[in-house]
């Protein structure tokens, strides 16, 4: 019940925001730069740090290796809310 109270609705992104996310993902893939990935899952916005390994815009899929456990994670592009390069 408490978890239901802290749930938020998935943010709706503009076309421009989606293009910027896609551009940042592709750039991070080619330069092997670490990124902050913010995504929506089960009513929460979660941020993780990792490296992009694969992007398939048409298939709504990307793969990243997280910084903590160094595991490969598959995720849908439609779950992404924001992507920023780690400075």
PDB file with one MODEL, atoms N, CA, C and O in Angstrom:
MODEL        1
ATOM      1  N   UNK A   1       0.827  -1.191   0.000  1.00  0.00           N
ATOM      2  CA  UNK A   1       0.000   0.000   0.000  1.00  0.00           C
ATOM      3  C   UNK A   1       0.873   1.258   0.000  1.00  0.00           C
ATOM      4  O   UNK A   1       0.580   2.217  -0.714  1.00  0.00           O
ATOM      5  N   UNK A   2       1.946   1.256   0.800  1.00  0.00           N
ATOM      6  CA  UNK A   2       2.842   2.413   0.841  1.00  0.00           C
ATOM      7  C   UNK A   2       3.507   2.604  -0.516  1.00  0.00           C
ATOM      8  O   UNK A   2       3.661   3.734  -0.980  1.00  0.00           O
ATOM      9  N   UNK A   3       3.903   1.502  -1.154  1.00  0.00           N
ATOM     10  CA  UNK A   3       4.535   1.598  -2.468  1.00  0.00           C
ATOM     11  C   UNK A   3       3.614   2.245  -3.490  1.00  0.00           C
ATOM     12  O   UNK A   3       4.081   2.985  -4.356  1.00  0.00           O
ATOM     13  N   UNK A   4       2.329   1.984  -3.407  1.00  0.00           N
ATOM     14  CA  UNK A   4       1.364   2.584  -4.328  1.00  0.00           C
ATOM     15  C   UNK A   4       1.310   4.098  -4.156  1.00  0.00           C
ATOM     16  O   UNK A   4       1.066   4.817  -5.126  1.00  0.00           O
ATOM     17  N   UNK A   5       1.532   4.591  -2.951  1.00  0.00           N
ATOM     18  CA  UNK A   5       1.473   6.025  -2.687  1.00  0.00           C
ATOM     19  C   UNK A   5       2.640   6.778  -3.319  1.00  0.00           C
ATOM     20  O   UNK A   5       2.499   7.952  -3.660  1.00  0.00           O
ATOM     21  N   UNK A   6       3.778   6.131  -3.478  1.00  0.00           N
ATOM     22  CA  UNK A   6       4.947   6.808  -4.040  1.00  0.00           C
ATOM     23  C   UNK A   6       5.074   6.610  -5.549  1.00  0.00           C
ATOM     24  O   UNK A   6       6.008   7.129  -6.158  1.00  0.00           O
ATOM     25  N   UNK A   7       4.160   5.875  -6.153  1.00  0.00           N
ATOM     26  CA  UNK A   7       4.203   5.665  -7.594  1.00  0.00           C
ATOM     27  C   UNK A   7       3.903   6.961  -8.325  1.00  0.00           C
ATOM     28  O   UNK A   7       3.093   7.775  -7.883  1.00  0.00           O
ATOM     29  N   UNK A   8       4.578   7.132  -9.459  1.00  0.00           N
ATOM     30  CA  UNK A   8       4.342   8.296 -10.305  1.00  0.00           C
ATOM     31  C   UNK A   8       3.964   7.810 -11.703  1.00  0.00           C
ATOM     32  O   UNK A   8       4.289   6.690 -12.094  1.00  0.00           O
ATOM     33  N   UNK A   9       3.277   8.667 -12.440  1.00  0.00           N
ATOM     34  CA  UNK A   9       2.919   8.328 -13.811  1.00  0.00           C
ATOM     35  C   UNK A   9       4.148   8.473 -14.694  1.00  0.00           C
ATOM     36  O   UNK A   9       5.021   9.297 -14.420  1.00  0.00           O
ATOM     37  N   UNK A  10       4.219   7.673 -15.754  1.00  0.00           N
ATOM     38  CA  UNK A  10       5.356   7.755 -16.662  1.00  0.00           C
ATOM     39  C   UNK A  10       5.322   9.095 -17.387  1.00  0.00           C
ATOM     40  O   UNK A  10       4.312   9.449 -17.996  1.00  0.00           O
ATOM     41  N   UNK A  11       6.429   9.842 -17.320  1.00  0.00           N
ATOM     42  CA  UNK A  11       6.485  11.130 -18.017  1.00  0.00           C
ATOM     43  C   UNK A  11       6.334  10.948 -19.530  1.00  0.00           C
ATOM     44  O   UNK A  11       6.841   9.983 -20.102  1.00  0.00           O
ATOM     45  N   UNK A  12       5.639  11.877 -20.159  1.00  0.00           N
ATOM     46  CA  UNK A  12       5.464  11.852 -21.606  1.00  0.00           C
ATOM     47  C   UNK A  12       6.531  12.764 -22.212  1.00  0.00           C
ATOM     48  O   UNK A  12       6.631  13.940 -21.860  1.00  0.00           O
ATOM     49  N   UNK A  13       7.321  12.210 -23.121  1.00  0.00           N
ATOM     50  CA  UNK A  13       8.407  12.967 -23.728  1.00  0.00           C
ATOM     51  C   UNK A  13       7.965  13.575 -25.050  1.00  0.00           C
ATOM     52  O   UNK A  13       7.138  13.012 -25.768  1.00  0.00           O
ATOM     53  N   UNK A  14       8.534  14.738 -25.356  1.00  0.00           N
ATOM     54  CA  UNK A  14       8.279  15.353 -26.656  1.00  0.00           C
ATOM     55  C   UNK A  14       9.135  14.657 -27.707  1.00  0.00           C
ATOM     56  O   UNK A  14      10.059  13.914 -27.375  1.00  0.00           O
ATOM     57  N   UNK A  15       8.824  14.900 -28.963  1.00  0.00           N
ATOM     58  CA  UNK A  15       9.607  14.337 -30.059  1.00  0.00           C
ATOM     59  C   UNK A  15      11.061  14.800 -29.970  1.00  0.00           C
ATOM     60  O   UNK A  15      11.985  14.031 -30.232  1.00  0.00           O
ATOM     61  N   UNK A  16      11.249  16.063 -29.597  1.00  0.00           N
ATOM     62  CA  UNK A  16      12.595  16.622 -29.463  1.00  0.00           C
ATOM     63  C   UNK A  16      13.381  15.923 -28.349  1.00  0.00           C
ATOM     64  O   UNK A  16      14.563  15.625 -28.520  1.00  0.00           O
ATOM     65  N   UNK A  17      12.737  15.663 -27.219  1.00  0.00           N
ATOM     66  CA  UNK A  17      13.397  14.961 -26.116  1.00  0.00           C
ATOM     67  C   UNK A  17      13.789  13.543 -26.526  1.00  0.00           C
ATOM     68  O   UNK A  17      14.873  13.074 -26.177  1.00  0.00           O
ATOM     69  N   UNK A  18      12.914  12.860 -27.264  1.00  0.00           N
ATOM     70  CA  UNK A  18      13.213  11.503 -27.712  1.00  0.00           C
ATOM     71  C   UNK A  18      14.388  11.496 -28.693  1.00  0.00           C
ATOM     72  O   UNK A  18      15.235  10.603 -28.645  1.00  0.00           O
ATOM     73  N   UNK A  19      14.437  12.489 -29.581  1.00  0.00           N
ATOM     74  CA  UNK A  19      15.557  12.592 -30.520  1.00  0.00           C
ATOM     75  C   UNK A  19      16.870  12.845 -29.781  1.00  0.00           C
ATOM     76  O   UNK A  19      17.905  12.279 -30.132  1.00  0.00           O
ATOM     77  N   UNK A  20      16.823  13.695 -28.758  1.00  0.00           N
ATOM     78  CA  UNK A  20      18.029  13.999 -27.979  1.00  0.00           C
ATOM     79  C   UNK A  20      18.516  12.755 -27.235  1.00  0.00           C
ATOM     80  O   UNK A  20      19.719  12.497 -27.181  1.00  0.00           O
ATOM     81  N   UNK A  21      17.605  11.996 -26.671  1.00  0.00           N
ATOM     82  CA  UNK A  21      17.965  10.749 -25.981  1.00  0.00           C
ATOM     83  C   UNK A  21      18.625   9.790 -26.965  1.00  0.00           C
ATOM     84  O   UNK A  21      19.661   9.197 -26.663  1.00  0.00           O
ATOM     85  N   UNK A  22      18.024   9.640 -28.141  1.00  0.00           N
ATOM     86  CA  UNK A  22      18.565   8.739 -29.155  1.00  0.00           C
ATOM     87  C   UNK A  22      19.961   9.191 -29.583  1.00  0.00           C
ATOM     88  O   UNK A  22      20.867   8.366 -29.706  1.00  0.00           O
ATOM     89  N   UNK A  23      20.140  10.491 -29.808  1.00  0.00           N
ATOM     90  CA  UNK A  23      21.441  11.038 -30.202  1.00  0.00           C
ATOM     91  C   UNK A  23      22.495  10.765 -29.123  1.00  0.00           C
ATOM     92  O   UNK A  23      23.607  10.337 -29.433  1.00  0.00           O
ATOM     93  N   UNK A  24      22.143  11.013 -27.860  1.00  0.00           N
ATOM     94  CA  UNK A  24      23.078  10.800 -26.752  1.00  0.00           C
ATOM     95  C   UNK A  24      23.446   9.324 -26.623  1.00  0.00           C
ATOM     96  O   UNK A  24      24.605   8.994 -26.367  1.00  0.00           O
ATOM     97  N   UNK A  25      22.467   8.433 -26.798  1.00  0.00           N
ATOM     98  CA  UNK A  25      22.742   6.993 -26.743  1.00  0.00           C
ATOM     99  C   UNK A  25      23.716   6.568 -27.835  1.00  0.00           C
ATOM    100  O   UNK A  25      24.682   5.854 -27.566  1.00  0.00           O
ATOM    101  N   UNK A  26      23.465   7.004 -29.056  1.00  0.00           N
ATOM    102  CA  UNK A  26      24.325   6.637 -30.181  1.00  0.00           C
ATOM    103  C   UNK A  26      25.732   7.190 -29.975  1.00  0.00           C
ATOM    104  O   UNK A  26      26.719   6.497 -30.225  1.00  0.00           O
ATOM    105  N   UNK A  27      25.821   8.440 -29.519  1.00  0.00           N
ATOM    106  CA  UNK A  27      27.131   9.044 -29.269  1.00  0.00           C
ATOM    107  C   UNK A  27      27.888   8.282 -28.179  1.00  0.00           C
ATOM    108  O   UNK A  27      29.081   8.015 -28.318  1.00  0.00           O
ATOM    109  N   UNK A  28      27.189   7.934 -27.094  1.00  0.00           N
ATOM    110  CA  UNK A  28      27.820   7.183 -26.000  1.00  0.00           C
ATOM    111  C   UNK A  28      28.262   5.798 -26.463  1.00  0.00           C
ATOM    112  O   UNK A  28      29.289   5.291 -26.011  1.00  0.00           O
ATOM    113  N   UNK A  29      27.497   5.187 -27.358  1.00  0.00           N
ATOM    114  CA  UNK A  29      27.858   3.889 -27.909  1.00  0.00           C
ATOM    115  C   UNK A  29      29.171   3.973 -28.688  1.00  0.00           C
ATOM    116  O   UNK A  29      30.059   3.138 -28.519  1.00  0.00           O
ATOM    117  N   UNK A  30      29.282   4.989 -29.542  1.00  0.00           N
ATOM    118  CA  UNK A  30      30.456   5.111 -30.407  1.00  0.00           C
ATOM    119  C   UNK A  30      31.698   5.630 -29.685  1.00  0.00           C
ATOM    120  O   UNK A  30      32.820   5.326 -30.092  1.00  0.00           O
ATOM    121  N   UNK A  31      31.511   6.408 -28.618  1.00  0.00           N
ATOM    122  CA  UNK A  31      32.666   6.966 -27.899  1.00  0.00           C
ATOM    123  C   UNK A  31      32.984   6.182 -26.635  1.00  0.00           C
ATOM    124  O   UNK A  31      33.986   6.445 -25.970  1.00  0.00           O
ATOM    125  N   UNK A  32      32.119   5.205 -26.301  1.00  0.00           N
ATOM    126  CA  UNK A  32      32.273   4.401 -25.086  1.00  0.00           C
ATOM    127  C   UNK A  32      32.335   5.267 -23.829  1.00  0.00           C
ATOM    128  O   UNK A  32      33.104   4.999 -22.905  1.00  0.00           O
ATOM    129  N   UNK A  33      31.502   6.316 -23.819  1.00  0.00           N
ATOM    130  CA  UNK A  33      31.423   7.191 -22.643  1.00  0.00           C
ATOM    131  C   UNK A  33      30.353   6.677 -21.689  1.00  0.00           C
ATOM    132  O   UNK A  33      29.329   6.137 -22.108  1.00  0.00           O
ATOM    133  N   UNK A  34      30.609   6.854 -20.424  1.00  0.00           N
ATOM    134  CA  UNK A  34      29.671   6.449 -19.383  1.00  0.00           C
ATOM    135  C   UNK A  34      28.503   7.436 -19.351  1.00  0.00           C
ATOM    136  O   UNK A  34      28.689   8.638 -19.542  1.00  0.00           O
ATOM    137  N   UNK A  35      27.290   6.913 -19.106  1.00  0.00           N
ATOM    138  CA  UNK A  35      26.097   7.752 -19.073  1.00  0.00           C
ATOM    139  C   UNK A  35      25.250   7.465 -17.839  1.00  0.00           C
ATOM    140  O   UNK A  35      25.311   6.387 -17.247  1.00  0.00           O
ATOM    141  N   UNK A  36      24.453   8.476 -17.474  1.00  0.00           N
ATOM    142  CA  UNK A  36      23.387   8.302 -16.485  1.00  0.00           C
ATOM    143  C   UNK A  36      22.128   7.995 -17.278  1.00  0.00           C
ATOM    144  O   UNK A  36      21.747   8.766 -18.159  1.00  0.00           O
ATOM    145  N   UNK A  37      21.485   6.887 -16.977  1.00  0.00           N
ATOM    146  CA  UNK A  37      20.244   6.486 -17.629  1.00  0.00           C
ATOM    147  C   UNK A  37      19.110   6.613 -16.625  1.00  0.00           C
ATOM    148  O   UNK A  37      19.136   5.979 -15.570  1.00  0.00           O
ATOM    149  N   UNK A  38      18.122   7.423 -16.947  1.00  0.00           N
ATOM    150  CA  UNK A  38      16.937   7.525 -16.098  1.00  0.00           C
ATOM    151  C   UNK A  38      15.788   6.878 -16.857  1.00  0.00           C
ATOM    152  O   UNK A  38      15.481   7.262 -17.985  1.00  0.00           O
ATOM    153  N   UNK A  39      15.157   5.891 -16.226  1.00  0.00           N
ATOM    154  CA  UNK A  39      14.085   5.169 -16.885  1.00  0.00           C
ATOM    155  C   UNK A  39      12.919   4.956 -15.930  1.00  0.00           C
ATOM    156  O   UNK A  39      13.052   5.092 -14.713  1.00  0.00           O
ATOM    157  N   UNK A  40      11.787   4.623 -16.507  1.00  0.00           N
ATOM    158  CA  UNK A  40      10.558   4.418 -15.755  1.00  0.00           C
ATOM    159  C   UNK A  40      10.287   2.924 -15.647  1.00  0.00           C
ATOM    160  O   UNK A  40      10.270   2.208 -16.649  1.00  0.00           O
ATOM    161  N   UNK A  41      10.073   2.460 -14.404  1.00  0.00           N
ATOM    162  CA  UNK A  41       9.769   1.050 -14.193  1.00  0.00           C
ATOM    163  C   UNK A  41       8.869   0.897 -12.970  1.00  0.00           C
ATOM    164  O   UNK A  41       9.199   1.366 -11.881  1.00  0.00           O
ATOM    165  N   UNK A  42       7.749   0.245 -13.162  1.00  0.00           N
ATOM    166  CA  UNK A  42       6.802  -0.061 -12.074  1.00  0.00           C
ATOM    167  C   UNK A  42       6.477   1.151 -11.203  1.00  0.00           C
ATOM    168  O   UNK A  42       6.510   1.068  -9.975  1.00  0.00           O
ATOM    169  N   UNK A  43       6.168   2.266 -11.841  1.00  0.00           N
ATOM    170  CA  UNK A  43       5.726   3.444 -11.102  1.00  0.00           C
ATOM    171  C   UNK A  43       6.840   4.281 -10.508  1.00  0.00           C
ATOM    172  O   UNK A  43       6.571   5.199  -9.734  1.00  0.00           O
ATOM    173  N   UNK A  44       8.093   3.983 -10.853  1.00  0.00           N
ATOM    174  CA  UNK A  44       9.210   4.743 -10.295  1.00  0.00           C
ATOM    175  C   UNK A  44      10.157   5.189 -11.395  1.00  0.00           C
ATOM    176  O   UNK A  44      10.286   4.530 -12.427  1.00  0.00           O
ATOM    177  N   UNK A  45      10.821   6.324 -11.160  1.00  0.00           N
ATOM    178  CA  UNK A  45      11.881   6.799 -12.045  1.00  0.00           C
ATOM    179  C   UNK A  45      13.207   6.390 -11.411  1.00  0.00           C
ATOM    180  O   UNK A  45      13.508   6.785 -10.285  1.00  0.00           O
ATOM    181  N   UNK A  46      13.986   5.612 -12.121  1.00  0.00           N
ATOM    182  CA  UNK A  46      15.230   5.043 -11.602  1.00  0.00           C
ATOM    183  C   UNK A  46      16.392   5.560 -12.442  1.00  0.00           C
ATOM    184  O   UNK A  46      16.297   5.635 -13.667  1.00  0.00           O
ATOM    185  N   UNK A  47      17.494   5.918 -11.775  1.00  0.00           N
ATOM    186  CA  UNK A  47      18.697   6.362 -12.483  1.00  0.00           C
ATOM    187  C   UNK A  47      19.837   5.400 -12.193  1.00  0.00           C
ATOM    188  O   UNK A  47      20.109   5.065 -11.040  1.00  0.00           O
ATOM    189  N   UNK A  48      20.498   4.963 -13.253  1.00  0.00           N
ATOM    190  CA  UNK A  48      21.657   4.076 -13.140  1.00  0.00           C
ATOM    191  C   UNK A  48      22.781   4.640 -13.997  1.00  0.00           C
ATOM    192  O   UNK A  48      22.552   5.449 -14.896  1.00  0.00           O
ATOM    193  N   UNK A  49      23.986   4.203 -13.706  1.00  0.00           N
ATOM    194  CA  UNK A  49      25.152   4.596 -14.477  1.00  0.00           C
ATOM    195  C   UNK A  49      25.666   3.382 -15.230  1.00  0.00           C
ATOM    196  O   UNK A  49      25.709   2.277 -14.689  1.00  0.00           O
ATOM    197  N   UNK A  50      26.056   3.592 -16.486  1.00  0.00           N
ATOM    198  CA  UNK A  50      26.568   2.460 -17.241  1.00  0.00           C
ATOM    199  C   UNK A  50      27.114   2.863 -18.595  1.00  0.00           C
ATOM    200  O   UNK A  50      27.236   4.046 -18.914  1.00  0.00           O
ATOM    201  N   UNK A  51      27.440   1.844 -19.385  1.00  0.00           N
ATOM    202  CA  UNK A  51      27.985   2.027 -20.723  1.00  0.00           C
ATOM    203  C   UNK A  51      27.029   1.394 -21.724  1.00  0.00           C
ATOM    204  O   UNK A  51      26.556   0.278 -21.512  1.00  0.00           O
ATOM    205  N   UNK A  52      26.745   2.099 -22.810  1.00  0.00           N
ATOM    206  CA  UNK A  52      25.855   1.592 -23.846  1.00  0.00           C
ATOM    207  C   UNK A  52      26.613   0.580 -24.704  1.00  0.00           C
ATOM    208  O   UNK A  52      27.732   0.840 -25.145  1.00  0.00           O
ATOM    209  N   UNK A  53      25.993  -0.571 -24.930  1.00  0.00           N
ATOM    210  CA  UNK A  53      26.636  -1.601 -25.730  1.00  0.00           C
ATOM    211  C   UNK A  53      25.954  -1.805 -27.085  1.00  0.00           C
ATOM    212  O   UNK A  53      26.605  -2.201 -28.052  1.00  0.00           O
ATOM    213  N   UNK A  54      24.649  -1.535 -27.158  1.00  0.00           N
ATOM    214  CA  UNK A  54      23.896  -1.799 -28.380  1.00  0.00           C
ATOM    215  C   UNK A  54      22.651  -0.914 -28.391  1.00  0.00           C
ATOM    216  O   UNK A  54      22.011  -0.727 -27.357  1.00  0.00           O
ATOM    217  N   UNK A  55      22.308  -0.372 -29.559  1.00  0.00           N
ATOM    218  CA  UNK A  55      21.086   0.423 -29.705  1.00  0.00           C
ATOM    219  C   UNK A  55      20.382  -0.008 -30.987  1.00  0.00           C
ATOM    220  O   UNK A  55      20.999  -0.076 -32.050  1.00  0.00           O
ATOM    221  N   UNK A  56      19.085  -0.298 -30.879  1.00  0.00           N
ATOM    222  CA  UNK A  56      18.252  -0.622 -32.031  1.00  0.00           C
ATOM    223  C   UNK A  56      17.001   0.244 -31.941  1.00  0.00           C
ATOM    224  O   UNK A  56      16.012  -0.139 -31.315  1.00  0.00           O
ATOM    225  N   UNK A  57      17.056   1.409 -32.570  1.00  0.00           N
ATOM    226  CA  UNK A  57      15.945   2.358 -32.495  1.00  0.00           C
ATOM    227  C   UNK A  57      14.663   1.793 -33.086  1.00  0.00           C
ATOM    228  O   UNK A  57      13.579   2.013 -32.548  1.00  0.00           O
ATOM    229  N   UNK A  58      14.782   1.072 -34.182  1.00  0.00           N
ATOM    230  CA  UNK A  58      13.591   0.511 -34.826  1.00  0.00           C
ATOM    231  C   UNK A  58      12.958  -0.592 -33.979  1.00  0.00           C
ATOM    232  O   UNK A  58      11.739  -0.763 -33.980  1.00  0.00           O
ATOM    233  N   UNK A  59      13.785  -1.327 -33.267  1.00  0.00           N
ATOM    234  CA  UNK A  59      13.289  -2.415 -32.428  1.00  0.00           C
ATOM    235  C   UNK A  59      12.969  -1.987 -31.011  1.00  0.00           C
ATOM    236  O   UNK A  59      12.606  -2.822 -30.182  1.00  0.00           O
ATOM    237  N   UNK A  60      13.100  -0.675 -30.711  1.00  0.00           N
ATOM    238  CA  UNK A  60      12.797  -0.137 -29.384  1.00  0.00           C
ATOM    239  C   UNK A  60      13.598  -0.861 -28.301  1.00  0.00           C
ATOM    240  O   UNK A  60      13.048  -1.259 -27.274  1.00  0.00           O
ATOM    241  N   UNK A  61      14.907  -1.029 -28.539  1.00  0.00           N
ATOM    242  CA  UNK A  61      15.732  -1.811 -27.626  1.00  0.00           C
ATOM    243  C   UNK A  61      17.130  -1.228 -27.520  1.00  0.00           C
ATOM    244  O   UNK A  61      17.685  -0.740 -28.504  1.00  0.00           O
ATOM    245  N   UNK A  62      17.690  -1.281 -26.332  1.00  0.00           N
ATOM    246  CA  UNK A  62      19.110  -1.003 -26.177  1.00  0.00           C
ATOM    247  C   UNK A  62      19.653  -1.863 -25.051  1.00  0.00           C
ATOM    248  O   UNK A  62      18.910  -2.337 -24.192  1.00  0.00           O
ATOM    249  N   UNK A  63      20.966  -2.055 -25.073  1.00  0.00           N
ATOM    250  CA  UNK A  63      21.633  -2.857 -24.054  1.00  0.00           C
ATOM    251  C   UNK A  63      22.704  -1.991 -23.405  1.00  0.00           C
ATOM    252  O   UNK A  63      23.478  -1.323 -24.091  1.00  0.00           O
ATOM    253  N   UNK A  64      22.739  -2.009 -22.072  1.00  0.00           N
ATOM    254  CA  UNK A  64      23.791  -1.290 -21.368  1.00  0.00           C
ATOM    255  C   UNK A  64      24.406  -2.184 -20.308  1.00  0.00           C
ATOM    256  O   UNK A  64      23.772  -3.114 -19.810  1.00  0.00           O
ATOM    257  N   UNK A  65      25.649  -1.885 -19.976  1.00  0.00           N
ATOM    258  CA  UNK A  65      26.357  -2.604 -18.924  1.00  0.00           C
ATOM    259  C   UNK A  65      26.377  -1.688 -17.713  1.00  0.00           C
ATOM    260  O   UNK A  65      26.956  -0.603 -17.758  1.00  0.00           O
ATOM    261  N   UNK A  66      25.747  -2.124 -16.630  1.00  0.00           N
ATOM    262  CA  UNK A  66      25.674  -1.254 -15.460  1.00  0.00           C
ATOM    263  C   UNK A  66      27.023  -1.176 -14.751  1.00  0.00           C
ATOM    264  O   UNK A  66      27.859  -2.074 -14.844  1.00  0.00           O
ATOM    265  N   UNK A  67      27.195  -0.079 -14.050  1.00  0.00           N
ATOM    266  CA  UNK A  67      28.468   0.229 -13.409  1.00  0.00           C
ATOM    267  C   UNK A  67      28.691  -0.573 -12.128  1.00  0.00           C
ATOM    268  O   UNK A  67      29.835  -0.819 -11.747  1.00  0.00           O
ATOM    269  N   UNK A  68      27.618  -0.979 -11.464  1.00  0.00           N
ATOM    270  CA  UNK A  68      27.734  -1.630 -10.165  1.00  0.00           C
ATOM    271  C   UNK A  68      28.101  -3.103 -10.297  1.00  0.00           C
ATOM    272  O   UNK A  68      29.120  -3.542  -9.765  1.00  0.00           O
ATOM    273  N   UNK A  69      27.273  -3.862 -11.003  1.00  0.00           N
ATOM    274  CA  UNK A  69      27.466  -5.312 -11.098  1.00  0.00           C
ATOM    275  C   UNK A  69      28.106  -5.737 -12.409  1.00  0.00           C
ATOM    276  O   UNK A  69      28.414  -6.914 -12.599  1.00  0.00           O
ATOM    277  N   UNK A  70      28.307  -4.790 -13.311  1.00  0.00           N
ATOM    278  CA  UNK A  70      28.882  -5.058 -14.631  1.00  0.00           C
ATOM    279  C   UNK A  70      28.094  -6.123 -15.380  1.00  0.00           C
ATOM    280  O   UNK A  70      28.670  -6.980 -16.050  1.00  0.00           O
ATOM    281  N   UNK A  71      26.776  -6.061 -15.259  1.00  0.00           N
ATOM    282  CA  UNK A  71      25.889  -6.991 -15.949  1.00  0.00           C
ATOM    283  C   UNK A  71      25.266  -6.326 -17.163  1.00  0.00           C
ATOM    284  O   UNK A  71      25.062  -5.112 -17.176  1.00  0.00           O
ATOM    285  N   UNK A  72      24.961  -7.124 -18.188  1.00  0.00           N
ATOM    286  CA  UNK A  72      24.253  -6.610 -19.353  1.00  0.00           C
ATOM    287  C   UNK A  72      22.780  -6.487 -19.017  1.00  0.00           C
ATOM    288  O   UNK A  72      22.184  -7.403 -18.450  1.00  0.00           O
ATOM    289  N   UNK A  73      22.200  -5.361 -19.366  1.00  0.00           N
ATOM    290  CA  UNK A  73      20.785  -5.116 -19.135  1.00  0.00           C
ATOM    291  C   UNK A  73      20.116  -4.742 -20.447  1.00  0.00           C
ATOM    292  O   UNK A  73      20.559  -3.818 -21.129  1.00  0.00           O
ATOM    293  N   UNK A  74      19.052  -5.452 -20.805  1.00  0.00           N
ATOM    294  CA  UNK A  74      18.247  -5.101 -21.977  1.00  0.00           C
ATOM    295  C   UNK A  74      17.126  -4.198 -21.504  1.00  0.00           C
ATOM    296  O   UNK A  74      16.522  -4.425 -20.456  1.00  0.00           O
ATOM    297  N   UNK A  75      16.858  -3.169 -22.293  1.00  0.00           N
ATOM    298  CA  UNK A  75      15.794  -2.252 -21.917  1.00  0.00           C
ATOM    299  C   UNK A  75      15.129  -1.691 -23.162  1.00  0.00           C
ATOM    300  O   UNK A  75      15.746  -1.592 -24.223  1.00  0.00           O
ATOM    301  N   UNK A  76      13.874  -1.328 -23.018  1.00  0.00           N
ATOM    302  CA  UNK A  76      13.146  -0.718 -24.124  1.00  0.00           C
ATOM    303  C   UNK A  76      13.447   0.776 -24.146  1.00  0.00           C
ATOM    304  O   UNK A  76      13.494   1.423 -23.100  1.00  0.00           O
ATOM    305  N   UNK A  77      13.649   1.311 -25.327  1.00  0.00           N
ATOM    306  CA  UNK A  77      13.887   2.748 -25.462  1.00  0.00           C
ATOM    307  C   UNK A  77      12.697   3.550 -24.952  1.00  0.00           C
ATOM    308  O   UNK A  77      12.864   4.665 -24.457  1.00  0.00           O
ATOM    309  N   UNK A  78      11.507   2.994 -25.069  1.00  0.00           N
ATOM    310  CA  UNK A  78      10.306   3.700 -24.629  1.00  0.00           C
ATOM    311  C   UNK A  78      10.230   3.857 -23.113  1.00  0.00           C
ATOM    312  O   UNK A  78       9.424   4.645 -22.618  1.00  0.00           O
ATOM    313  N   UNK A  79      11.062   3.118 -22.362  1.00  0.00           N
ATOM    314  CA  UNK A  79      11.107   3.262 -20.900  1.00  0.00           C
ATOM    315  C   UNK A  79      12.030   4.385 -20.472  1.00  0.00           C
ATOM    316  O   UNK A  79      11.964   4.839 -19.330  1.00  0.00           O
ATOM    317  N   UNK A  80      12.901   4.846 -21.384  1.00  0.00           N
ATOM    318  CA  UNK A  80      13.864   5.881 -21.042  1.00  0.00           C
ATOM    319  C   UNK A  80      13.194   7.229 -20.858  1.00  0.00           C
ATOM    320  O   UNK A  80      12.289   7.600 -21.607  1.00  0.00           O
ATOM    321  N   UNK A  81      13.651   7.951 -19.853  1.00  0.00           N
ATOM    322  CA  UNK A  81      13.164   9.301 -19.597  1.00  0.00           C
ATOM    323  C   UNK A  81      14.248  10.324 -19.914  1.00  0.00           C
ATOM    324  O   UNK A  81      13.961  11.408 -20.421  1.00  0.00           O
ATOM    325  N   UNK A  82      15.518   9.963 -19.605  1.00  0.00           N
ATOM    326  CA  UNK A  82      16.612  10.896 -19.828  1.00  0.00           C
ATOM    327  C   UNK A  82      17.931  10.129 -19.897  1.00  0.00           C
ATOM    328  O   UNK A  82      18.078   9.070 -19.287  1.00  0.00           O
ATOM    329  N   UNK A  83      18.886  10.680 -20.647  1.00  0.00           N
ATOM    330  CA  UNK A  83      20.230  10.141 -20.749  1.00  0.00           C
ATOM    331  C   UNK A  83      21.192  11.324 -20.715  1.00  0.00           C
ATOM    332  O   UNK A  83      21.042  12.280 -21.477  1.00  0.00           O
ATOM    333  N   UNK A  84      22.172  11.251 -19.833  1.00  0.00           N
ATOM    334  CA  UNK A  84      23.187  12.305 -19.735  1.00  0.00           C
ATOM    335  C   UNK A  84      24.552  11.667 -19.632  1.00  0.00           C
ATOM    336  O   UNK A  84      24.717  10.626 -18.997  1.00  0.00           O
ATOM    337  N   UNK A  85      25.546  12.305 -20.268  1.00  0.00           N
ATOM    338  CA  UNK A  85      26.911  11.829 -20.141  1.00  0.00           C
ATOM    339  C   UNK A  85      27.444  12.134 -18.755  1.00  0.00           C
ATOM    340  O   UNK A  85      27.148  13.184 -18.184  1.00  0.00           O
ATOM    341  N   UNK A  86      28.235  11.207 -18.211  1.00  0.00           N
ATOM    342  CA  UNK A  86      28.897  11.430 -16.943  1.00  0.00           C
ATOM    343  C   UNK A  86      30.105  12.316 -17.231  1.00  0.00           C
ATOM    344  O   UNK A  86      30.906  12.016 -18.116  1.00  0.00           O
ATOM    345  N   UNK A  87      30.230  13.392 -16.490  1.00  0.00           N
ATOM    346  CA  UNK A  87      31.343  14.331 -16.720  1.00  0.00           C
ATOM    347  C   UNK A  87      32.648  13.809 -16.225  1.00  0.00           C
ATOM    348  O   UNK A  87      33.670  14.485 -16.348  1.00  0.00           O
TER     349      UNK A  87
ENDMDL
END
